[in-house]
Amino acid sequence: MELKLGKCLLFGSINLVIYLVAPSIIIFMMSYYKILQFSPTFVISLMIMGLIQSGISYFKNLFPSESLIFNLIGIGTSIYSGIYFFYMFGGFSLDRTFGYYQVKTSNLEASFGLQFFAWLIFIASLINTTYYIIKGIESSKKKVFFVGKKIKLRNIALISIIFIYLIIGAFIASIIISGTRLSFNLKDEYTYTWDTGSNPFSHDDDRIQIITYFDVPNLGIYSVKKIHLNIDIYTVNTTDTTQLLLPDNTKIGEIKDVYYPEFPAMQVIYNQNLTIDIIPQYVPGLITNNATLRLFCSLQCSYAGIIIDLNTTIHTIWTALA
């Protein structure tokens, strides 16, 4: 059996670029520009798996493509490739350690769960093994299978696999493009209601609610679904010199688990409101003091199979009511 050293170097080098060089560059650039955060364990594991895949590819391409050993190794590399991408997109993660990629800025933190992509690519890789299985059977039986009189069965399998990968690629590209046309804007403007209670001479039974607003421009082709919103209000600094009625850096209000079934695609939703109850013990201090407030918003939703956790913070000024 003639060994194919030139072919080995060519395809081995291509796999080295796909599974090691390109991921390393992407991870470095995203980390350098603080687009995404990657744990050292994840990066090292991915690099080791990439080296193994490249090594197997070098070995596989030493043999003629029609040989049985080439196709048996091809089945293995297809499965291993699926495992590699499955790991990359967090398919093995049950505790959301891997596969949840983070974006951080000064007032925003977002995590994206990509396990759906992991399963999609893994299944495609398993389908890819059918090409090598057919070629392996043909090699062992020394017979080429045809559909009809002229079309090779292996070619139908290969075209089908390419078509599946093109569909997956187009789907992922459409999600990326649509995602750039989606945003969540929590406004620093607010209104409030003030219930003075039954005793006009005391603020102890008063009640304050702060109504905040947000917009959701979703001009992409996918709807945002199963939205859960939580907002907490904190003081940053206040004019309360005693720090008893309205102390600095204190949680003074919240609204929990507001649910929206869907923000539809190709629509812009304006001025959705959320009514936040102020904790009763801080109402008197809010009535009599100015303050800088911090609104911390936590949002969980699903977008085209991606699980999104979004945390954003805005600051606003509160003016005493009395």
Summary of the structure (lengths in Angstrom):
residues: 322
radius of gyration: 28.5
end to end distance: 93.4
largest distance: 100.1
contacts: 963
relative contact order: 0.10
helix: 41%
strand: 33%
